[in-house]
Amino acid sequence: MATELPSPWRLAEDHTGFPVGPFGDLLSFEGSLTEELTRLGRGDFHLQLIAQDFFPEDASDALLTHEDGDCWLPGLCREVLMYVGGSASVAARTLVPESTARAQGWLGELGGRSLGHALFERDDVTRSPFEFAPCTYRGDVVQRILSLAPQALEAEHSPLWARRSRFLVGDHPLLVMEVFLPPASALAHAMPTVGASR
């Protein structure tokens, strides 16, 4: 019987090699990532909806599972790319359980609008602390998100990191995972004062 590997998702302080400096600040940024990327790109930001599908309870896609015990199936899966200055800088995947999608119907109607921006406009939203995983970990979720931006897969030696957090909209959970692609690191170092506008 194979030994189960420990989860790569940990708090920043529990990662020996977690980035310090401007890129680490961007990874840990707790405000609206859409607004921060827009600022870093001096307004040159757009979001591309890659896929949005509803998955049944018996879906076998391992990408839809999460080890924290929450039930994410059946549910909605949304995948986007965030572009800054014409370059894909962040790839993201959101899992919305069916119960959340029913109670918060607007989540299925976002289209190419930013989920993060919509969440930060509300006063009934809370978020868990970020957990992070280095992308040397090639688990299913990270592999899928990275595949949305093939150029990232070619950058094997770049400091790629992923983060995830669990949101509650009222009492209804959803899970957001984001992979920071090489242009995100370059942006952070070009304009190192992350969050300066707030």
C-alpha positions in Angstrom: 0.0 0.0 0.0 1.4 3.4 -1.0 2.2 5.9 1.7 0.1 9.0 1.4 2.2 12.1 0.8 1.7 15.1 3.1 -0.3 18.0 1.7 1.9 20.6 0.0 -0.5 23.4 1.1 0.8 25.2 4.2 0.8 28.6 5.8 3.6 30.9 4.5 5.6 30.6 7.7 5.6 26.8 7.4 7.4 26.9 4.1 11.2 27.0 4.3 11.6 28.6 0.9 8.6 31.0 0.8 9.6 34.1 -1.2 10.6 37.2 0.7 10.5 40.8 -0.7 8.1 42.2 -3.4 7.0 38.8 -4.8 6.3 37.4 -1.3 4.3 40.5 -0.5 2.2 40.0 -3.6 1.6 36.3 -2.9 0.4 37.2 0.6 -1.6 40.3 -0.4 -5.0 40.2 1.4 -6.9 42.8 -0.6 -8.4 42.5 -4.0 -5.9 40.8 -6.2 -7.7 42.2 -9.3 -7.2 45.7 -8.0 -3.6 45.1 -7.1 -2.8 43.6 -10.5 -4.5 46.5 -12.1 -2.4 48.9 -10.1 0.8 47.0 -10.9 -0.1 47.1 -14.6 -0.9 50.8 -14.5 -4.5 50.0 -15.5 -3.6 47.4 -18.2 -5.5 44.4 -16.8 -8.1 42.1 -18.2 -9.6 38.8 -17.2 -10.3 35.9 -19.6 -12.9 33.2 -18.7 -11.4 29.9 -19.8 -14.1 27.4 -18.6 -17.1 27.3 -16.3 -18.9 23.9 -15.9 -21.2 22.2 -13.5 -19.9 18.9 -12.1 -22.2 16.2 -10.8 -21.8 14.4 -7.5 -20.3 11.3 -9.2 -17.7 13.3 -11.1 -14.3 11.5 -11.0 -12.2 14.5 -11.7 -9.6 14.5 -8.9 -9.2 18.2 -9.4 -12.5 18.9 -7.7 -11.5 17.3 -4.4 -10.2 19.0 -1.4 -8.8 17.4 1.8 -10.4 19.8 4.3 -13.6 17.8 4.5 -15.9 20.3 2.7 -18.2 18.8 0.2 -17.5 20.5 -3.2 -19.6 18.1 -5.4 -21.9 18.5 -7.0 -20.7 22.0 -7.9 -19.6 24.7 -10.2 -15.9 24.9 -11.4 -14.7 28.2 -12.9 -11.3 28.8 -14.5 -9.8 32.2 -15.5 -6.6 33.8 -16.6 -5.6 37.3 -15.4 -3.6 39.3 -17.9 -1.5 42.3 -17.0 0.2 44.2 -19.8 -0.8 41.5 -22.3 0.8 38.7 -20.3 -1.0 35.9 -18.4 0.1 36.7 -14.8 -2.2 34.6 -12.7 -4.3 31.5 -13.4 -7.2 30.7 -11.1 -9.7 28.0 -10.4 -12.8 28.4 -8.2 -14.9 25.6 -6.8 -18.5 26.5 -5.8 -20.6 23.8 -4.2 -24.1 23.3 -5.5 -25.6 24.6 -2.3 -23.6 27.8 -2.6 -24.4 28.2 -6.3 -28.1 27.9 -5.5 -28.0 30.4 -2.6 -25.7 32.9 -4.4 -26.9 32.7 -8.0 -24.8 35.7 -9.1 -21.7 33.4 -8.8 -22.8 31.6 -11.9 -23.4 34.8 -13.9 -20.0 36.5 -13.6 -18.8 35.7 -17.1 -15.6 37.6 -17.7 -16.0 39.8 -14.6 -13.7 39.4 -11.6 -14.9 37.1 -8.8 -12.5 38.8 -6.4 -13.8 42.3 -7.2 -17.4 41.1 -6.7 -16.5 39.4 -3.3 -14.7 42.5 -2.0 -17.7 44.7 -2.7 -19.9 42.6 -0.3 -20.1 43.0 3.5 -21.1 39.3 4.1 -17.8 37.7 3.0 -15.0 36.2 5.1 -11.9 34.4 4.0 -9.6 31.9 5.6 -5.9 32.5 5.9 -4.0 31.7 2.7 -2.3 28.3 2.2 0.6 28.1 -0.3 2.2 25.4 -2.4 5.4 25.7 -4.5 4.7 24.6 -8.1 7.6 22.1 -8.0 4.7 20.1 -6.5 2.9 18.8 -9.6 -0.3 17.7 -8.1 -3.5 17.5 -10.1 -4.9 20.9 -9.2 -1.7 22.8 -9.8 -1.0 20.9 -13.1 -4.5 21.8 -14.4 -4.2 25.5 -13.5 -0.7 25.7 -15.0 -2.0 24.0 -18.2 -4.2 27.0 -18.7 -1.1 29.0 -19.5 1.3 26.6 -21.3 4.2 29.1 -21.2 4.3 28.5 -17.5 5.0 24.8 -17.9 8.1 25.8 -19.9 9.4 27.8 -17.0 10.5 24.9 -14.8 13.0 26.9 -12.9 10.9 30.0 -12.3 9.7 30.8 -8.8 6.1 29.7 -9.4 3.8 29.5 -6.3 0.2 28.8 -5.8 -2.1 29.9 -3.1 -5.6 29.0 -2.0 -8.2 30.2 0.5 -11.8 29.3 1.5 -14.4 32.1 1.3 -17.7 32.2 3.1 -20.5 34.3 1.4 -22.8 34.4 4.4 -22.7 30.8 5.4 -21.9 29.4 1.9 -18.4 28.3 1.1 -16.3 28.4 -2.0 -12.7 27.7 -2.7 -10.3 29.8 -4.8 -6.9 28.6 -6.0 -4.4 30.9 -7.8 -1.1 30.2 -9.5 1.2 33.2 -9.9 2.9 32.9 -13.3 6.4 34.4 -14.1 5.1 37.8 -15.2 3.6 38.3 -11.7 7.0 38.1 -10.1 8.4 40.6 -12.7 5.5 42.9 -12.0 6.0 42.8 -8.2 9.7 43.6 -8.6 9.1 46.4 -11.1 6.7 48.1 -8.7 7.7 46.7 -5.3 5.4 48.6 -3.0 2.5 46.1 -2.9 -0.7 47.6 -1.6 0.7 51.1 -1.8 -2.6 52.5 -3.0 -4.4 51.4 0.2 
